[in-house]
Amino acid sequence: MAQSNVRISGNVKSSENENLIGANISFKTNNQNYKVITDSLGNFSQNVPLENLTIIINHTVFTSKTIYFKPVRDTVLSIVLENDISKLNEVIILNDKKNGINTLEGGKLSFSLKDLASLPAALGTTDVIKILQLTPGVQNSGDANGYFYVRGGDPGHNAILYNGSPVYGMSHLLGIFPFYNADHIKNVEFDKSGSNAKYGGRLSSTTLLNSNKKLPPEFGIQGNIGILASQLTFEVPVNNETGLYISGRKTYVDEILGPVMKPESKNSNVQEMNYGFSDGNFTFLSQISKNNLLAVDAFVSGDELKIKDEILALQTNLKWNNFTVSPSLNTTFSSSVNMSNAVYFSQYSNDLKMNQATIQFDVSSYVKDFGFTNAVQYSIKNIPVESGFQYVYHNLQPQKVKVENLTTVNNNSEKIINANEAAIFATARPKLFEKVTADLGFRINYYNSGSDSYLHFQPRIVLNYLANEKYSFFASYNRQYQYLSLITTSSVGIPTDFWIASSDGIKPQSSHEFSIGSNQNLSKRWTSSVGGFYRSMKNLLEYPYGITQFNEITTLKNDLYVGEGKAYGLELMLRKSKGRFNGWLSYTLSWSDRNFDELNNGKTYFAKYDRRHNLSVVGMYDLNSRWNFGVTQIFSSGNRFTMPTSWYFINNNPVKEYSGYNNAQMPNYIRTDFSVNYYFIKTFKKESALNFSVYNTFNIENPIYVVLDVQANENKDKVVVTQENKVLYRILPSVSWRFKF
């Protein structure tokens, strides 16, 4: 019998060799019409009868194309769409308004850093962490801190993945500079619900930093030149199938502020401080065959802080470094089946050296990961499915302490920990009923370190109910385990923190989380969302000794406190996504408690970052093609800390008494940021703009810690306590030039 149907498959690309996602393809015969949409790799496939065909390809940004032919056998098409110059600028402006930030189901957000370039930013550079802090459920950490806190969790409960590689050192000094070069990042995906079983190992959230995976069509350069730091990104096409993206960033804080910080004379009591960092990103892309894309991504950064005080005979040197590299291969088998395989290496290390008089002190730590990840995307009866396998070998040293000219030296903390972690995962997105869809996932983790082994099943589920075009509802549950934990040693962003693995009886942290909420399309321009969450956590860790303690018998297992916690709250968001003015309002009302037997007499107390109210208002306004403005208004309740409640003197020495742990609260955090962008040139391929930003526009004092001065009066019958708030940032203006050619 003669064949009655054939399969038409292929790929849709732009003239710049970029795979086009979401292109609409219509197949018209004499009697029937068929429609299909290209997938995430620009591929499509459709069975059609052996008749004359009219194929129409449509995309919102590119010129439509029509193809006429009569197939005689299975056919593979390679389709290229050209830029529609007459529509390009209008479409880009519309996408900027609509896609600045997207609210997805179950606590997910995605955004393009380029679309948020008009937001105020300290020193004129976009900061991923600070943008996340403007969204519901993510707490502003205050000044002098580069971490972020999600739904009542600790800073180490958040995973940051650069093209799939974990980044363990997440901040530069005091959180002043963004820890990542935004020009090298194509988009950001943030998930605070833990609904995707592909990702695990953290209790709170996962942030994906994705670099550009489009082959550069021509040589290009973009960057940002600011007062204290500059960055450059190069797009380098090697040939039609190969290209490079190279980015670099360097600060010159020492050159600008160094002369101010140096002592004027040998008798000056002003300390000499020097700080600098540099980082680089590299992405290599090669279309080694029609269905195989090879990518190699790398990231390296280095920071160094030096402090010298001649009066105290003190010299301090602190270094911390990141390095990640990840080759990956994406293979397309058909329009509905593709696979990715990647190996990666990630390393983070810090080293603190202090010399004072005849005492020399050195404490260092590192964590290294060697990993492999496999993921396959396919369909089963029109149900999208993704499954795969992951393995990582952890090698870390929590603390290596070396002290000279002291009678006691801590040698036990030099232990190196090795661990193996493997996982299988699967996710599916079935349609359960007419208006009910689900994200179903499971993750099975096996972890081994020495004599400690764990096997954990981690289910994930999100149910979505679409009531009508205006209202939808969701509910989710996830179970998480975390095997590597961040131990914080300072309340400010000085990277002496270290990572420790579950071993030697230290159990992995775990959590149960429930959330429920609703999304509303109020109009064509306004959307809103409201939701609540509850999380219980076990085997949380606290390290009360600061950087380290010195004795001969101490071990990290004995020094760490183990406890429990819970967090719950309400999250609200109102967003305007079209028009000259757009932005959003975010509000979180939350509670976060901790309970450790060794702290607060075993009674439950507020966590350090239990901040009852977190409000952010974000606005962006396009006056015309030359000027746009941005403003952010932040209000947060103050951090918790432990305050003495009474004092008395013994032999003229003040003695403090405490009523409870974290019994006091810092002043409320209030900050207004403002920015203006003036564009000399703004086209699809070229850009030249000046950015004027003011951090803390109204110069409000937001202390980072409190110093208490306790003295007795002249009659020795009364104690006088004065409180001094220490402020790091006041008003901080900046000017930078952003360009793209």
C-alpha positions in Angstrom: 0.0 0.0 0.0 1.2 3.5 -0.8 2.2 5.7 2.2 -0.6 8.0 3.1 1.2 10.3 5.7 4.6 11.7 6.1 6.4 13.5 8.9 7.6 17.1 8.5 10.1 18.1 11.1 12.8 20.7 11.4 14.2 23.7 13.2 13.4 27.4 13.2 16.3 29.9 13.7 16.7 33.6 13.4 19.2 35.2 10.9 21.5 35.5 13.9 21.5 31.7 14.3 19.4 31.7 17.5 16.9 28.9 18.0 13.4 30.5 18.1 11.2 29.3 20.9 7.4 29.5 20.5 7.2 30.0 16.8 3.8 29.1 15.4 3.8 26.8 12.4 0.6 26.1 10.4 0.3 23.3 7.9 -2.6 23.7 5.5 -3.9 21.1 3.0 -7.0 21.1 0.9 -9.1 19.7 3.6 -7.3 20.0 7.0 -5.2 22.4 9.1 -2.5 21.4 11.6 -0.7 23.6 14.1 2.5 23.1 16.1 4.8 25.4 18.3 8.5 25.1 18.3 10.1 23.8 21.6 12.8 25.2 23.8 15.4 24.3 21.1 13.4 25.7 18.2 12.4 22.2 16.9 9.0 21.0 15.6 7.5 17.9 14.1 4.1 17.1 12.6 2.4 14.2 10.6 0.6 15.5 7.5 -1.1 13.8 4.5 0.6 13.4 1.1 -1.0 16.5 -0.4 0.0 20.0 -1.5 1.1 21.9 1.6 1.1 25.5 2.6 3.4 26.0 5.6 3.2 29.4 7.4 5.7 30.3 10.1 4.9 33.2 12.5 6.9 34.8 15.3 6.2 37.9 17.2 9.6 39.5 16.5 10.4 38.2 13.1 9.0 38.4 9.6 6.5 35.7 8.7 7.5 33.1 6.1 5.3 30.9 3.8 6.5 27.7 2.1 4.6 25.8 -0.6 5.5 22.3 -1.6 4.2 18.7 -2.0 6.0 16.2 0.1 6.7 12.7 -1.2 8.6 11.3 1.9 9.5 12.3 5.4 11.2 15.7 5.2 13.4 17.8 7.5 13.3 21.6 7.0 15.7 24.2 8.2 13.9 27.6 8.4 15.5 31.0 9.0 13.4 34.0 9.9 14.6 37.6 9.2 14.3 40.5 11.6 11.2 42.7 10.9 12.8 46.1 11.1 9.5 47.9 10.8 8.2 46.1 14.0 11.3 45.5 15.9 11.5 48.5 18.2 7.8 48.3 19.1 8.0 44.7 20.0 11.1 45.1 22.1 9.5 47.9 24.1 6.4 45.8 24.7 8.5 42.9 25.8 10.5 45.1 28.2 7.3 46.1 29.9 5.8 42.7 30.0 8.8 40.6 30.9 10.6 42.7 33.4 9.5 40.2 36.0 7.1 37.3 35.6 5.1 35.7 38.4 4.8 32.0 37.8 2.9 29.3 39.6 3.9 28.0 43.0 6.5 30.7 44.0 8.6 31.0 40.9 10.0 34.1 39.3 12.0 34.7 36.2 13.4 37.9 34.8 15.9 39.4 32.4 18.5 41.7 34.0 18.5 43.8 30.8 14.8 44.4 31.3 15.5 45.8 34.8 18.4 48.1 33.8 16.4 51.2 34.8 16.1 50.0 38.4 18.3 51.9 40.9 21.5 50.1 41.7 24.4 51.0 44.0 27.4 52.1 42.0 25.3 51.8 38.8 25.5 48.0 38.3 22.5 45.6 38.4 22.6 43.3 41.4 20.8 39.9 41.2 20.5 39.6 45.0 19.1 43.0 45.6 16.5 42.5 42.9 15.4 39.3 44.5 15.1 41.1 47.8 12.4 43.3 46.2 10.1 40.2 45.7 7.7 38.5 48.2 9.2 36.0 50.6 12.7 37.3 50.2 14.0 39.4 53.0 16.3 42.4 52.7 19.4 41.6 54.7 20.2 45.2 55.4 23.5 47.0 54.8 26.9 45.3 54.9 25.5 41.9 54.0 25.5 40.2 50.6 23.3 37.3 51.7 19.6 36.9 51.2 17.0 35.1 53.4 14.0 33.3 51.9 10.9 32.3 53.9 12.5 32.3 57.3 15.5 30.3 56.3 19.2 30.8 56.9 21.6 32.3 54.2 23.1 28.8 53.5 19.7 27.5 52.6 19.8 29.1 49.2 21.4 27.5 46.1 22.9 29.7 43.4 23.7 27.7 40.2 25.7 29.3 37.3 24.7 27.2 34.3 24.2 24.2 36.6 27.4 24.7 38.7 26.9 25.6 42.4 28.5 28.8 43.5 29.5 28.7 47.2 31.0 32.1 47.7 28.1 34.4 47.1 29.2 37.9 47.9 31.9 40.5 47.7 33.0 42.5 50.7 30.0 43.8 52.8 27.6 43.3 49.8 28.6 46.6 48.2 29.3 45.2 44.8 27.1 42.7 42.9 28.7 39.3 43.2 28.2 38.6 39.5 28.7 40.4 36.2 25.1 41.0 35.0 26.2 41.5 31.3 27.1 37.9 31.0 23.8 36.7 32.3 20.9 36.2 29.8 18.2 35.5 32.4 17.5 34.6 36.0 15.1 31.9 37.3 14.2 31.9 41.0 12.2 29.2 42.7 11.4 29.6 46.4 8.9 26.7 46.4 11.4 23.9 45.7 8.8 22.5 43.3 11.3 21.3 40.6 12.7 17.9 41.6 15.7 18.5 39.3 17.2 20.7 42.0 17.9 19.7 45.6 20.3 20.1 48.4 18.9 23.4 49.8 16.0 24.1 52.1 14.9 27.5 50.9 15.4 28.4 47.2 17.2 27.8 44.0 18.5 30.6 41.8 19.6 29.8 38.2 21.9 32.2 36.4 21.8 31.3 32.7 24.4 32.7 30.3 23.7 33.4 26.6 23.3 30.2 24.5 22.9 31.9 21.2 25.9 31.9 18.8 27.1 35.5 18.4 26.3 36.6 14.8 29.0 39.3 14.7 31.6 40.9 17.0 30.2 43.0 19.8 31.3 44.7 22.9 29.3 46.0 25.9 30.2 47.2 29.3 29.8 49.6 32.2 32.4 52.1 33.4 31.7 53.4 36.9 33.4 55.3 39.7 34.7 52.3 41.6 34.4 49.4 39.1 34.2 48.7 35.4 33.2 45.7 33.4 33.4 44.5 29.7 31.8 41.8 27.7 33.0 40.6 24.3 30.9 38.6 21.8 33.3 36.9 19.4 32.0 34.7 16.4 34.7 32.2 15.3 32.7 30.8 12.4 29.1 30.0 11.6 29.1 27.1 14.1 31.3 28.5 16.9 31.4 31.5 19.1 32.7 33.0 22.4 31.4 35.3 25.2 34.2 36.7 27.4 33.5 39.0 30.3 35.8 40.7 32.9 35.3 43.0 35.8 37.7 45.0 38.0 37.4 47.4 40.9 39.8 50.2 41.6 38.6 51.0 45.1 42.2 51.3 46.3 43.1 53.9 43.6 40.1 56.1 44.5 39.7 55.5 48.3 43.2 54.3 49.2 44.8 57.8 49.6 41.9 58.7 51.9 42.4 55.7 54.1 46.2 55.9 54.5 47.6 57.4 57.6 49.1 60.9 57.3 51.9 60.2 59.7 53.4 57.3 61.8 51.6 58.6 64.9 48.2 58.6 63.2 45.6 56.2 64.6 43.8 55.8 61.3 44.1 52.3 60.0 45.3 51.6 56.4 42.8 49.5 54.4 43.0 48.1 50.9 40.4 46.1 49.1 40.0 44.9 45.5 38.4 42.2 43.5 38.3 41.0 39.9 36.3 38.3 38.1 35.8 36.8 34.7 33.3 34.8 32.8 33.8 32.6 29.7 31.3 30.9 27.5 32.3 28.8 24.5 29.5 27.6 22.1 29.9 25.1 19.2 27.1 23.7 17.1 29.1 20.5 16.5 26.3 19.0 14.5 22.7 19.8 13.6 21.4 18.2 16.7 24.3 18.8 19.2 25.3 22.0 20.9 28.5 22.0 23.0 28.8 24.7 25.7 31.7 25.3 28.1 31.0 27.8 30.8 33.6 29.1 33.4 33.7 31.6 36.2 36.5 32.9 38.3 36.7 35.6 41.0 39.2 36.8 43.6 38.9 39.2 46.5 41.5 40.5 48.8 41.2 42.7 51.9 44.2 44.1 53.8 44.1 46.1 57.0 47.1 47.6 58.8 47.1 49.4 62.1 50.6 50.3 63.3 49.5 51.4 66.8 47.9 48.0 67.5 50.8 46.3 65.6 48.1 44.5 63.6 48.2 43.2 60.1 45.3 41.4 58.6 45.0 39.8 55.1 41.8 38.1 54.0 41.4 36.4 50.6 38.5 34.5 49.1 38.1 32.9 45.6 35.6 31.2 43.4 36.2 29.0 40.4 33.7 27.0 38.4 33.9 25.3 35.0 31.2 23.2 33.3 31.2 21.6 29.8 27.8 20.5 28.7 26.3 18.8 25.6 22.6 19.4 24.5 21.4 16.8 22.1 18.1 16.9 20.2 16.8 13.5 19.1 13.4 14.7 17.9 11.0 17.6 18.3 9.8 16.1 21.6 12.9 14.4 22.9 16.2 16.1 23.9 18.9 15.4 26.4 21.6 17.4 28.3 24.7 16.0 29.9 27.2 18.1 31.9 30.2 17.7 34.1 31.3 20.5 36.5 33.9 21.5 39.0 33.3 24.2 41.6 35.7 25.5 44.2 35.4 28.2 46.9 38.1 29.0 49.4 38.9 31.7 52.0 42.0 32.4 54.0 42.4 34.8 56.9 45.9 35.7 58.2 46.4 38.0 61.2 49.7 39.1 62.8 49.7 41.1 66.0 53.0 41.6 67.8 54.5 38.1 68.1 51.3 36.1 67.5 50.5 34.7 64.1 47.1 33.4 63.4 45.8 31.7 60.2 42.4 30.1 59.6 41.3 28.9 56.2 38.6 26.7 54.6 37.5 25.4 51.2 34.9 23.4 49.5 35.3 21.6 46.2 32.6 19.8 44.1 33.2 17.4 41.2 29.8 16.7 39.6 27.8 15.2 36.7 24.2 15.8 35.7 22.0 14.2 33.1 18.5 15.3 32.2 16.1 14.0 29.4 13.0 15.8 28.3 10.3 13.8 26.5 6.5 13.2 26.4 4.3 10.3 27.5 0.8 10.6 26.0 1.3 14.3 25.6 2.4 14.7 29.2 5.8 16.6 29.4 8.3 14.7 31.5 11.8 15.3 32.6 14.0 12.8 34.4 17.7 12.2 35.0 20.6 11.3 37.2 23.0 13.4 39.2 26.2 12.7 41.1 28.6 14.9 43.0 31.8 14.3 45.0 32.3 16.8 47.8 35.7 17.5 49.2 35.9 20.2 51.9 37.9 21.4 54.8 35.6 23.4 57.3 38.5 25.1 59.2 42.2 24.7 59.2 43.7 26.7 62.1 47.3 27.5 62.6 48.5 29.6 65.6 52.1 30.4 66.5 53.4 31.7 69.8 50.3 30.5 71.8 50.3 27.8 74.3 47.3 26.0 72.8 46.7 25.2 69.2 43.5 23.8 67.7 44.6 20.9 65.4 41.4 18.9 65.4 39.6 21.3 63.1 42.0 20.5 60.2 40.0 17.4 59.3 39.2 17.0 55.6 35.7 15.7 54.8 34.9 13.6 51.7 31.3 12.8 50.7 29.4 11.2 47.8 25.9 12.4 46.8 23.8 10.8 44.1 20.2 11.4 43.1 17.6 10.4 40.5 14.7 12.6 39.7 11.6 12.9 37.6 9.0 15.6 37.0 5.7 15.4 35.1 3.1 18.0 34.2 -0.2 16.2 33.6 -3.6 17.7 33.1 -5.7 16.0 35.8 -9.1 17.6 35.0 -10.4 20.2 32.6 -9.2 23.1 34.8 -6.7 21.4 37.0 -3.0 20.8 36.1 -0.2 19.5 38.3 3.6 19.6 38.6 4.5 16.3 40.1 8.0 15.3 41.0 10.1 13.0 43.1 13.8 13.1 44.0 15.6 10.2 45.7 19.0 11.2 47.3 21.7 8.9 48.5 24.5 10.5 50.6 27.6 8.9 52.1 30.4 10.3 54.2 32.6 8.0 56.2 30.3 5.8 58.3 27.3 8.1 57.8 24.9 7.1 55.0 21.4 8.5 54.3 18.7 7.6 51.7 15.9 10.2 51.4 12.8 10.4 49.3 11.8 14.0 48.5 8.3 14.4 46.9 7.3 17.6 45.3 3.8 18.6 44.1 2.1 21.7 42.8 -1.6 21.8 41.9 -2.9 24.6 39.7 -6.6 25.4 39.3 -7.6 27.8 36.5 -11.0 29.1 37.6 -11.4 31.5 34.6 -9.3 34.0 32.7 -9.0 36.2 35.7 -8.4 33.9 38.7 -6.2 30.9 39.3 -5.2 29.1 42.5 -2.3 26.9 43.5 -1.2 24.7 46.4 2.2 23.1 46.9 4.2 20.8 49.2 7.8 19.8 49.1 10.2 17.9 51.3 13.9 18.9 51.3 17.2 17.7 52.7 20.4 19.6 52.9 23.8 17.8 53.3 26.2 20.8 53.1 25.6 23.6 55.6 26.9 27.2 55.8 28.2 28.2 59.2 28.1 32.0 59.6 30.6 33.6 61.9 29.8 37.3 61.5 26.8 39.5 61.3 28.2 41.5 58.4 29.5 40.5 55.0 33.0 39.5 55.9 33.6 36.1 54.2 35.0 34.1 57.1 32.0 31.8 57.0 32.7 28.2 56.2 30.8 25.1 54.8 30.6 21.8 56.7 29.2 18.5 55.4 27.0 16.0 57.2 29.5 13.6 58.7 30.7 12.3 62.1 27.2 12.2 63.4 26.2 15.7 62.1 22.8 15.0 60.5 21.5 16.7 57.4 19.1 19.6 57.8 15.5 18.9 56.6 12.3 20.8 56.0 8.6 20.3 55.2 7.0 23.3 53.4 3.4 24.0 52.5 2.1 26.9 50.5 -1.2 28.0 49.0 -2.1 31.1 47.0 -3.9 32.7 44.1 -3.0 34.8 41.0 -5.4 37.5 39.7 -5.5 39.2 36.3 -7.1 42.4 37.4 -6.9 44.1 33.9 -4.7 44.0 30.9 -2.1 46.0 32.8 -2.5 45.0 36.4 -2.0 41.6 38.0 -1.7 40.5 41.6 -0.9 37.5 43.7 -1.5 36.5 47.3 -0.3 33.4 49.2 0.8 31.9 52.5 3.4 29.4 53.5 4.4 27.3 56.5 7.8 25.6 56.9 9.2 23.3 59.7 12.9 22.7 59.9 15.0 20.2 61.8 18.7 19.7 62.5 19.5 23.4 62.1 23.1 24.4 63.1 24.5 27.3 65.1 28.1 28.0 65.8 28.4 30.5 68.7 32.2 31.0 68.7 32.7 33.6 66.0 35.6 32.8 63.6 37.1 30.1 65.8 37.9 29.1 69.4 41.2 27.7 70.7 41.6 24.7 72.9 43.1 21.3 72.4 40.0 19.1 72.7 37.4 21.1 70.6 35.8 19.5 67.6 33.2 21.0 65.2 30.7 18.3 66.2 31.0 19.3 69.9 31.0 23.1 69.1 27.9 23.1 66.8 24.5 23.5 68.4 21.7 21.5 66.8 18.1 22.7 66.9 14.7 23.2 65.2 12.9 26.0 63.6 9.7 27.0 61.9 8.6 29.9 59.6 5.3 31.0 58.3 3.9 34.1 56.7 1.8 35.9 54.1 3.0 37.2 50.7 1.4 39.8 48.5 2.4 41.3 45.2 0.7 43.9 42.9 2.3 44.3 39.5 1.8 46.7 36.5 3.4 45.4 33.4 2.4 47.7 30.5 2.5 51.4 29.8 5.1 54.1 30.3 5.0 53.5 34.1 5.4 49.9 35.4 6.7 48.2 38.5 5.4 46.3 41.5 4.6 46.4 45.1 5.7 43.5 47.3 4.8 42.8 51.0 5.7 40.0 53.3 4.3 39.4 56.8 6.3 36.6 58.4 7.5 34.9 61.6 10.7 32.8 62.0 11.4 30.9 65.3 14.3 28.8 66.5 14.6 26.3 69.4 18.1 25.1 70.6 18.5 23.3 73.9 21.7 25.2 74.6 20.3 28.6 73.9 17.7 30.7 75.8 17.3 27.9 78.4 15.8 25.7 75.8 12.9 28.1 75.1 11.8 29.1 71.6 13.2 32.5 70.5 13.0 34.7 67.4 15.6 33.9 64.7 18.1 36.7 64.0 16.4 37.5 60.7 12.9 37.3 62.0 11.7 40.6 60.4 8.0 40.9 60.8 7.3 43.3 57.9 9.1 43.6 54.6 7.7 46.1 52.1 9.2 47.0 48.7 7.8 49.4 46.1 9.4 49.5 42.7 8.6 52.0 39.9 10.1 52.5 36.4 9.0 55.3 34.1 9.9 56.0 30.5 9.5 59.7 29.9 10.6 59.4 26.2 13.2 57.6 24.1 16.0 59.4 25.9 15.0 59.5 29.6 13.8 56.9 32.0 13.6 56.9 35.7 13.6 54.3 38.5 12.8 54.3 42.2 12.7 51.7 44.9 11.3 52.2 48.4 12.2 49.6 51.1 10.9 49.2 54.6 11.8 46.3 56.8 11.6 45.5 60.5 15.0 45.5 62.2 17.1 42.4 62.8 17.0 40.6 66.2 20.0 40.7 68.5 20.7 39.9 72.2 20.7 43.0 74.5 21.7 42.9 78.2 18.8 43.9 80.4 20.7 44.8 83.6 24.2 45.6 84.8 26.0 45.6 88.1 29.6 46.2 89.2 32.0 43.8 90.9 35.3 45.3 91.8 34.6 48.2 89.4 34.1 45.7 86.5 30.6 45.8 84.8 28.8 42.5 84.7 25.9 41.9 82.3 22.7 40.0 82.8 20.4 38.8 79.9 16.7 38.1 80.0 16.6 36.1 76.7 18.3 35.3 73.4 17.6 37.7 70.6 15.5 39.7 73.0 16.0 43.1 71.2 15.5 44.5 67.8 17.5 46.9 65.6 15.7 50.0 64.3 13.5 49.6 61.3 15.3 49.6 58.0 14.2 52.3 55.6 15.8 53.2 52.3 14.9 55.0 49.1 17.0 54.6 45.9 16.6 56.7 42.8 18.1 56.4 39.3 18.0 58.2 36.0 19.2 56.9 32.6 19.9 59.2 29.7 20.4 57.4 26.4 22.6 58.9 23.7 21.9 55.9 21.5 19.4 53.1 21.9 18.9 50.6 19.1 18.7 46.9 18.8 22.4 46.5 18.4 23.8 49.7 19.9 23.4 51.5 23.2 25.1 54.3 25.0 23.7 55.7 28.2 24.6 57.5 31.4 23.3 56.2 34.6 22.9 58.5 37.7 22.0 56.5 40.8 21.5 57.6 44.5 21.6 54.9 47.1 19.8 55.9 50.3 18.5 59.1 48.8 17.3 60.7 52.0 20.4 59.8 54.0 18.6 57.7 56.6 20.8 56.1 59.2 20.5 52.3 59.1 22.8 50.9 61.7 24.5 47.5 61.1 25.3 46.9 64.8 25.0 48.6 68.2 27.8 49.3 70.6 27.0 49.7 74.3 29.1 51.8 76.6 28.7 51.0 80.3 30.1 53.2 83.0 29.4 54.0 86.7 28.7 57.5 87.8 31.0 59.4 90.1 29.3 58.2 93.3 29.5 54.5 92.1 25.8 54.1 92.9 24.4 54.1 89.3 25.2 52.5 86.0 25.0 54.7 82.9 24.5 52.9 79.6 24.8 54.7 76.3 24.0 53.1 73.0 25.8 54.0 69.8 24.5 52.9 66.4 27.2 52.0 63.9 26.3 53.0 60.3 28.2 51.9 57.2 26.3 53.4 54.3 24.7 56.9 54.2 23.7 58.6 51.0 25.8 57.0 48.2 25.6 58.7 44.7 27.2 57.2 41.6 27.6 57.8 37.9 28.4 55.2 35.3 28.4 54.9 31.5 26.8 51.8 30.0 27.5 51.0 26.3 27.0 48.3 23.7 28.4 48.3 20.2 
